[in-house]
Amino acid sequence: MLIVIGGVAAGLSAAARARRLDPRLEILVLEKGPVISYGACGLPYLVEGRVAGPADLIVYTPEYFRKERQIEVRTNSRVATIAHPRREVVLESGERLRYERLVVATGARCETRGIAGFGAPHAFTLHTLDDAERMRAFLRDRRPRTAAVIGAGYIGVEAADALRRRGLAVTVFEASPHALLRDDAAVTEAVRKQLERHHVELRTGERVSGIDDLRFDMVVVAAGFRPNTELAAEAGIEIGRTGAIRTDDRMETTLRGVFAAGDCAEVNHLVTNRPAWIPLGTTANKTGRVAGACAAGGRERFAGVVGTSIVSIFGMGFATTGFSAAQARAEGFTPVVARVEANTRPKYYAPAKTTVELVADRATRRLVGGAVIGEDGAAGRINVIAGALQARMRIDEFEQLDLAYSPPFSPVWDPLLVAAQQLLKQF
Amino acid sequence: MLIVIGGVAAGLSAAARARRLDPRLEILVLEKGPVISYGACGLPYLVEGRVAGPADLIVYTPEYFRKERQIEVRTNSRVATIAHPRREVVLESGERLRYERLVVATGARCETRGIAGFGAPHAFTLHTLDDAERMRAFLRDRRPRTAAVIGAGYIGVEAADALRRRGLAVTVFEASPHALLRDDAAVTEAVRKQLERHHVELRTGERVSGIDDLRFDMVVVAAGFRPNTELAAEAGIEIGRTGAIRTDDRMETTLRGVFAAGDCAEVNHLVTNRPAWIPLGTTANKTGRVAGACAAGGRERFAGVVGTSIVSIFGMGFATTGFSAAQARAEGFTPVVARVEANTRPKYYAPAKTTVELVADRATRRLVGGAVIGEDGAAGRINVIAGALQARMRIDEFEQLDLAYSPPFSPVWDPLLVAAQQLLKQF
């Protein structure tokens, strides 16, 4: 019996992959909430109204898994304890279920306990379908005019974008000096500029400790993201220095036969080869697959991540990968940075502007990070940098990348190559 | 004295780069035509009318180079002979000019000599500004209704697109069975489908030997592309097996002190490590820079290309890099292919479709080629594959690329990763 704790991205990827490798394995998924398999990254678009209803975000139902994959799924089934010496999980109901292999995919949460008054009816997080539904009902019934968003990470800026599009006056409070969780002043300034262009105020360096002082019609808490590791820790599974569950490259924890995947787990950072906690949907799916395969006796491995992400703020893409200069320095590199603003097409073919930042290490000449900001091609360009990080490419090689050129798609010197040339001048 | 033969992409890149490395070097550029530094890749858009006039395609004038870069440029100056033992070039006028270093950037041409009746006033190539101007005048004054395009390479399909947008009924004749110079039946079928959707007929496997039999109001010859190597060959410079000028990784020819760059030169193919002739604007600029740097005493090198290109056909991007399966087999690989059609965004975020093809080598598991077709993100995705080819990435690494995900930009499993998963199943 394989038991999977958690029925969203990582947990269901694990269950489905285990089934594919072993058609006869008994598989049970335990989900604490009422629904499984929802696209959590789509929640801001549900609030915005672009996504019509919650059903559009649900990819699979428990019935689907039962019928089509022979995977048993139980919703509203919160696990209270993992009793590994007896290979049992104990549900809150007291029921005990035996396993041979276990996948822990307990996800992460917004830690709201430090925020006084969070229980108020006009206070929200945006983490589950329920959260989004409650927010939609509040917007519809109470017609709030002002909103405070606490946290300028991905969910924070996406929530700000969605609420602004619904006509609210929005202010974003961020305790750190940085937006998008990235110690990069230029990126933060670009985010601020784009938010201000759309009349959203970004107040960095302002910690909010209680929502009662905030005179806003509604408050969205999108800060204090933490891995859900309590269950694992109490079972004696080692928690890494990042605060998430320690794993090896098979996604196995320090307890043999117990795997972890998704937002609760550490993964290897390919730029530093050190454990990192970077909770993102892509990684949840990938680590889930590997955990499920290995739990079913397969031999897959997960090499790691470089920390690539992108967010749309009022139609402009803000994409980052690897480390900013400040982060690279903190990781022990000697960063060399170039930052260019360049055209995305030749002058005669209606170009847009894009900003590209590249960070390399002085000693090894290796690329260690980058950022791309633009309405046009930000995803494609950050992915090229991400691939280069993964391949441990030096800036000298990157500068000679044979990128596609044709006037409708790019200038003859792609902005990536312009940035690389600027960077090389500093070596 | 550095003499550069050719004043378009490669030649001017060489001259400009040499100047940057050596502020006091005497530099002379000899251009056979009346203008320099025009964006040849923009010519179809000039014919289409999207680019208003030829001036929009001219980046720099001879005066600019003279004043701002202290580079002498002579237009209408065709070189008749390179007399290397005396380090002289002889112009058609009989004038002799001495050099210490020489850069040959003589480009390529459409070979029209095999096409009977090409001299007719309704027959065109689309290679120079003059060509485009003559075509524009013909379209304006003669109002042709039908056009035949000979050749379904990049210029051929771009010309077909431009003429169709101007209202002509267009038929494209291609002697080979393939469009876009790629032995890939699926790509050719996709090109055919897209052309037909816009009422342009593609007739593959039809060689046109004379234009008199073609009952069309105008004929555009976009086939028979050949490197201009006669001058170099007569000077005793070795021509490679591809038919273009042989070069080393400094872009030096077999004559010491004589460099070659751009459409007339061979470059190293990074997938095979063998010489290749892939005349494209990006490579012209890059090899020009390296040739200019080395001619000025610098120590730069050009690693090579992977053969990345993209073309827009009625708004859809057709991008390829490396080798198709058939080409890979011809190069000595044992190709394994996956081809998927996938969504470019989650179902709830108005996805478009894109096609991704990946080719890997059975023995080494290395990626050796790919193709991406789509209205959305084709350039970004082909560039990720191109980077992977350059880094000699195996499919196992490629499958774990940490690509950016957010609903406005991509699905959680990017089409590249879906294709990689399909490919891995075959190993």
Boltz contact constraints between the chains, C-beta under 6 A:
constraints:
  - contact:
      token1: [A, 41]
      token2: [B, 407]
      max_distance: 6.0
  - contact:
      token1: [A, 42]
      token2: [B, 348]
      max_distance: 6.0
  - contact:
      token1: [A, 42]
      token2: [B, 407]
      max_distance: 6.0
  - contact:
      token1: [A, 51]
      token2: [B, 348]
      max_distance: 6.0
  - contact:
      token1: [A, 56]
      token2: [B, 348]
      max_distance: 6.0
  - contact:
      token1: [A, 281]
      token2: [B, 405]
      max_distance: 6.0
  - contact:
      token1: [A, 281]
      token2: [B, 412]
      max_distance: 6.0
  - contact:
      token1: [A, 282]
      token2: [B, 405]
      max_distance: 6.0
  - contact:
      token1: [A, 282]
      token2: [B, 412]
      max_distance: 6.0
  - contact:
      token1: [A, 285]
      token2: [B, 412]
      max_distance: 6.0
  - contact:
      token1: [A, 303]
      token2: [B, 400]
      max_distance: 6.0
  - contact:
      token1: [A, 305]
      token2: [B, 402]
      max_distance: 6.0
  - contact:
      token1: [A, 306]
      token2: [B, 402]
      max_distance: 6.0
  - contact:
      token1: [A, 308]
      token2: [B, 402]
      max_distance: 6.0
  - contact:
      token1: [A, 308]
      token2: [B, 404]
      max_distance: 6.0
  - contact:
      token1: [A, 309]
      token2: [B, 404]
      max_distance: 6.0
  - contact:
      token1: [A, 310]
      token2: [B, 404]
      max_distance: 6.0
  - contact:
      token1: [A, 310]
      token2: [B, 406]
      max_distance: 6.0
  - contact:
      token1: [A, 310]
      token2: [B, 409]
      max_distance: 6.0
  - contact:
      token1: [A, 311]
      token2: [B, 406]
      max_distance: 6.0
  - contact:
      token1: [A, 312]
      token2: [B, 408]
      max_distance: 6.0
  - contact:
      token1: [A, 319]
      token2: [B, 404]
      max_distance: 6.0
  - contact:
      token1: [A, 348]
      token2: [B, 42]
      max_distance: 6.0
  - contact:
      token1: [A, 348]
      token2: [B, 51]
      max_distance: 6.0
  - contact:
      token1: [A, 348]
      token2: [B, 56]
      max_distance: 6.0
  - contact:
      token1: [A, 377]
      token2: [B, 380]
      max_distance: 6.0
  - contact:
      token1: [A, 379]
      token2: [B, 380]
      max_distance: 6.0
  - contact:
      token1: [A, 379]
      token2: [B, 404]
      max_distance: 6.0
  - contact:
      token1: [A, 379]
      token2: [B, 409]
      max_distance: 6.0
  - contact:
      token1: [A, 380]
      token2: [B, 377]
      max_distance: 6.0
  - contact:
      token1: [A, 380]
      token2: [B, 379]
      max_distance: 6.0
  - contact:
      token1: [A, 380]
      token2: [B, 380]
      max_distance: 6.0
  - contact:
      token1: [A, 382]
      token2: [B, 404]
      max_distance: 6.0
  - contact:
      token1: [A, 383]
      token2: [B, 384]
      max_distance: 6.0
  - contact:
      token1: [A, 383]
      token2: [B, 403]
      max_distance: 6.0
  - contact:
      token1: [A, 383]
      token2: [B, 404]
      max_distance: 6.0
  - contact:
      token1: [A, 384]
      token2: [B, 383]
      max_distance: 6.0
  - contact:
      token1: [A, 384]
      token2: [B, 384]
      max_distance: 6.0
  - contact:
      token1: [A, 384]
      token2: [B, 387]
      max_distance: 6.0
  - contact:
      token1: [A, 386]
      token2: [B, 402]
      max_distance: 6.0
  - contact:
      token1: [A, 387]
      token2: [B, 384]
      max_distance: 6.0
  - contact:
      token1: [A, 387]
      token2: [B, 387]
      max_distance: 6.0
  - contact:
      token1: [A, 387]
      token2: [B, 388]
      max_distance: 6.0
  - contact:
      token1: [A, 387]
      token2: [B, 401]
      max_distance: 6.0
  - contact:
      token1: [A, 388]
      token2: [B, 387]
      max_distance: 6.0
  - contact:
      token1: [A, 391]
      token2: [B, 391]
      max_distance: 6.0
  - contact:
      token1: [A, 391]
      token2: [B, 393]
      max_distance: 6.0
  - contact:
      token1: [A, 393]
      token2: [B, 391]
      max_distance: 6.0
  - contact:
      token1: [A, 400]
      token2: [B, 303]
      max_distance: 6.0
  - contact:
      token1: [A, 401]
      token2: [B, 387]
      max_distance: 6.0
  - contact:
      token1: [A, 402]
      token2: [B, 305]
      max_distance: 6.0
  - contact:
      token1: [A, 402]
      token2: [B, 306]
      max_distance: 6.0
  - contact:
      token1: [A, 402]
      token2: [B, 308]
      max_distance: 6.0
  - contact:
      token1: [A, 402]
      token2: [B, 386]
      max_distance: 6.0
  - contact:
      token1: [A, 403]
      token2: [B, 383]
      max_distance: 6.0
  - contact:
      token1: [A, 404]
      token2: [B, 308]
      max_distance: 6.0
  - contact:
      token1: [A, 404]
      token2: [B, 309]
      max_distance: 6.0
  - contact:
      token1: [A, 404]
      token2: [B, 310]
      max_distance: 6.0
  - contact:
      token1: [A, 404]
      token2: [B, 319]
      max_distance: 6.0
  - contact:
      token1: [A, 404]
      token2: [B, 379]
      max_distance: 6.0
  - contact:
      token1: [A, 404]
      token2: [B, 382]
      max_distance: 6.0
  - contact:
      token1: [A, 404]
      token2: [B, 383]
      max_distance: 6.0
  - contact:
      token1: [A, 405]
      token2: [B, 281]
      max_distance: 6.0
  - contact:
      token1: [A, 405]
      token2: [B, 282]
      max_distance: 6.0
  - contact:
      token1: [A, 406]
      token2: [B, 310]
      max_distance: 6.0
  - contact:
      token1: [A, 406]
      token2: [B, 311]
      max_distance: 6.0
  - contact:
      token1: [A, 407]
      token2: [B, 41]
      max_distance: 6.0
  - contact:
      token1: [A, 407]
      token2: [B, 42]
      max_distance: 6.0
  - contact:
      token1: [A, 408]
      token2: [B, 312]
      max_distance: 6.0
  - contact:
      token1: [A, 409]
      token2: [B, 310]
      max_distance: 6.0
  - contact:
      token1: [A, 409]
      token2: [B, 379]
      max_distance: 6.0
  - contact:
      token1: [A, 412]
      token2: [B, 281]
      max_distance: 6.0
  - contact:
      token1: [A, 412]
      token2: [B, 282]
      max_distance: 6.0
  - contact:
      token1: [A, 412]
      token2: [B, 285]
      max_distance: 6.0
